[in-house]
Amino acid sequence: MLHAVPQTKEHRDRLQCVTTTAYLRATAPVLVAAVMMVGIVGGLLLRWDLSGVR
């Protein structure tokens, strides 16, 4: 959801958010879910493969 500034502005306008703060609030659930998924998958991989994530 976050890209270079021009892409972020384009996505913000597409979602009809007036400010970047409003855009971040609108996309926060997706960003939080993505971070959680990376954490869960990373944790599972580290648990099964003790040599580390490759």
N, C-alpha and C positions, 0 to 999 in steps of 0.2 A: 504494500500500500504506500510505502514511502520510497520515492525515487529521487532523481535529480530535481532541482527546484522547478524547472518548467513542467515536468511531468506531474509533480505534486500539485502545482497550480491548476493544471488541466483536470486532474482527478477531483480536486476540490471544487472546481466550477461544475464538473459533471454531476457531482453529488449535491450541488446547490448549497454549498457551505459558504457563508460570507467571509469567514476568517479562517486562518490556518488552525487556530485553536479549536474552532468548531469542527473542522475536518478531522483533527486528531481525536476529538471526542467521539466522532461518528465512526472512526475506524479502530478505536481502541479495543473493542472486543476481538476483532480479527488479529490485531497485533499481539494481544495477550495470549490468545489461543495458539498462535504460531510459536511464541516463546515457550509456552508450556509444552507443546508437542516436541520441540527441539530438546527441552530438558528431559522429558520422559524417554524419548528414543535414545538420547545420549546416555541416560542412566541405565536403561536396559542393555544397551550395547556394552557399557563398561562392566555391568554385572556378569554378562555371559563371556566376554572376551577381556580377561584381565590385562592383556598386553596393551590395551587402549583402543580407542576408536581410530580406525585407519581411513 
